[in-house]
Amino acid sequence: MLRPCRWVHTIGMRFPIDVAFLDDDGVVVKTMSMHQRRVGVPVWRASVVVEAEAGAFARWGLRVGDVLEVRTDDT
């Protein structure tokens, strides 16, 4: 998870990734798969980016419009 973040790149990465762009409320506004050595374009509505191994979002059923809640162990 990258915060704050509106765009990502995969320069220097050795494997493809799935990328989800979230707004301030945790709503997924865009998802994409990125191959290695690519530069993405900014997603202006996004404030958070979640990265995962390629294919993870399909396995999880993650789609645009879903809401993600990030929890920490801080109590």
Rosetta silent file (secondary structure, phi, psi, omega in degrees, C-alpha in Angstrom):
SEQUENCE: MLRPCRWVHTIGMRFPIDVAFLDDDGVVVKTMSMHQRRVGVPVWRASVVVEAEAGAFARWGLRVGDVLEVRTDDT
SCORE:     score description
SCORE:     0.000 S_00000001
   1 L     0.000  130.978  179.603    0.000    0.000    0.000 S_00000001
   2 E  -119.270  125.986 -178.525    1.355    3.387   -1.010 S_00000001
   3 L  -144.185  131.342  -11.848   -0.086    6.531    0.532 S_00000001
   4 L   -75.567  149.825 -177.543   -0.338    9.207   -0.746 S_00000001
   5 L  -161.933  138.437  177.553   -0.016    7.959   -4.309 S_00000001
   6 L  -125.725  -11.431  179.564   -1.664    8.588   -7.693 S_00000001
   7 L  -155.173  157.668 -179.567    0.613    6.728  -10.085 S_00000001
   8 L  -139.510  168.328  174.603    3.161    3.923  -10.099 S_00000001
   9 E  -138.328  163.535  177.188    5.865    2.414  -12.269 S_00000001
  10 L  -121.797   25.356  176.747    7.436   -1.013  -12.555 S_00000001
  11 L   -66.895  128.917 -179.686   10.894    0.100  -13.627 S_00000001
  12 L    88.199   -8.628  178.104   13.419   -2.176  -11.967 S_00000001
  13 L   -82.449  151.346 -177.085   10.816   -4.787  -11.035 S_00000001
  14 L  -103.408    3.345 -175.789   11.364   -8.384  -12.109 S_00000001
  15 L  -152.413  156.628  177.834    7.718   -9.441  -12.275 S_00000001
  16 L   -76.020  158.864 -179.726    4.291   -8.038  -13.242 S_00000001
  17 E  -136.533  159.643  167.201    1.877   -6.697  -10.608 S_00000001
  18 E   -95.629  142.869 -178.505   -1.783   -5.866  -10.122 S_00000001
  19 E  -130.479  130.695  174.739   -2.471   -2.271   -9.118 S_00000001
  20 E  -119.677  130.357  177.524   -5.612   -0.846   -7.487 S_00000001
  21 E  -101.924  126.890 -177.367   -6.148    2.886   -7.177 S_00000001
  22 E  -117.060  147.610  174.683   -8.358    3.946   -4.244 S_00000001
  23 L   -86.066 -173.646 -177.286   -9.964    7.285   -3.404 S_00000001
  24 L   -61.957  -23.584 -179.147   -9.989    8.882    0.065 S_00000001
  25 L   -93.841    3.371  179.822  -12.899    6.649    1.124 S_00000001
  26 L    83.910   10.945  178.761  -11.163    3.418    0.102 S_00000001
  27 E   -81.617  130.646  177.918  -13.300    2.955   -3.012 S_00000001
  28 E   -72.117  117.475 -178.842  -11.464    1.254   -5.879 S_00000001
  29 E  -101.155  -17.557  177.710  -11.569    3.715   -8.786 S_00000001
  30 E  -163.535  143.114  170.689   -9.308    1.777  -11.192 S_00000001
  31 E  -128.342  153.531  177.474   -7.489   -1.543  -11.406 S_00000001
  32 E  -161.815  158.713  170.650   -4.854   -2.651  -13.849 S_00000001
  33 E  -104.645  137.219 -179.766   -2.103   -5.171  -14.413 S_00000001
  34 E  -122.975  127.384  173.919    1.325   -3.762  -15.123 S_00000001
  35 L   -77.082  167.148  179.604    4.156   -5.635  -16.787 S_00000001
  36 L   -65.814  153.100  178.089    7.719   -4.966  -15.748 S_00000001
  37 L    61.745   43.883  177.976    9.501   -1.824  -16.961 S_00000001
  38 L  -122.758  155.504  174.474    6.327    0.247  -17.457 S_00000001
  39 E  -120.198  123.502  179.202    5.306    3.747  -16.362 S_00000001
  40 L   -82.899  170.593  174.941    1.651    4.319  -15.494 S_00000001
  41 L  -100.722  151.389  179.999   -0.360    7.475  -15.925 S_00000001
  42 L   -62.636  142.871  172.994   -1.686    9.395  -12.911 S_00000001
  43 L  -110.087   99.549 -168.275   -5.166    8.553  -11.649 S_00000001
  44 L   -64.612  -27.014  178.673   -6.224   11.946  -10.309 S_00000001
  45 L   -78.593  -11.778 -176.115   -9.116   10.655   -8.159 S_00000001
  46 L   -83.525  148.629  172.112   -6.786    8.242   -6.353 S_00000001
  47 L  -129.429  -11.279 -179.486   -5.040    8.913   -3.072 S_00000001
  48 E  -138.080  144.008  174.294   -3.906    5.351   -2.267 S_00000001
  49 E  -123.763  134.561  174.263   -2.430    2.558   -4.370 S_00000001
  50 E  -113.772  128.390  178.112   -2.490   -1.119   -3.460 S_00000001
  51 E  -113.068  144.884  177.670   -0.062   -3.431   -5.247 S_00000001
  52 E  -148.976  168.135  178.274   -0.214   -7.236   -5.328 S_00000001
  53 E   -61.590  147.928 -179.469    1.229  -10.094   -7.329 S_00000001
  54 L   -56.178  133.242 -179.927   -0.189  -10.387  -10.833 S_00000001
  55 L    94.442  -12.462 -177.640   -3.454  -12.325  -10.839 S_00000001
  56 H   -64.267  -42.028 -176.775   -4.250  -11.637   -7.178 S_00000001
  57 H   -64.688  -36.754  176.998   -7.155   -9.284   -7.891 S_00000001
  58 H   -64.660  -42.642  177.897   -8.853  -11.866  -10.117 S_00000001
  59 H   -63.982  -37.670 -178.273   -8.503  -14.492   -7.374 S_00000001
  60 H   -81.132  -16.430 -175.362   -9.853  -12.050   -4.778 S_00000001
  61 L    74.478   24.810 -178.510  -12.670  -10.823   -7.044 S_00000001
  62 L   -74.434  129.411 -178.605  -11.505   -7.209   -6.574 S_00000001
  63 L  -139.664  163.646  174.082  -13.277   -4.783   -8.921 S_00000001
  64 L   -57.440  135.060 -179.098  -13.859   -1.082   -9.466 S_00000001
  65 L   100.142  -20.053  175.651  -16.431    0.136   -6.948 S_00000001
  66 L   -66.285  154.252  177.390  -15.337   -2.232   -4.163 S_00000001
  67 E  -112.050  126.774  176.973  -14.416   -0.645   -0.845 S_00000001
  68 L  -105.392  137.331  175.762  -11.189   -1.681    0.865 S_00000001
  69 L  -116.351  123.394 -179.822  -10.611   -1.175    4.557 S_00000001
  70 L  -102.015  124.618 -179.898   -7.017   -1.228    5.746 S_00000001
  71 L  -113.847  146.120  174.814   -6.512   -2.180    9.352 S_00000001
  72 L  -116.423  165.658  178.393   -3.349   -1.980   11.383 S_00000001
  73 L   -85.677    2.568  178.626   -2.405   -3.751   14.581 S_00000001
  74 L   -65.798  123.202  177.687   -1.897   -0.405   16.329 S_00000001
  75 L  -125.770    0.000    0.000   -4.087   -0.300   19.409 S_00000001
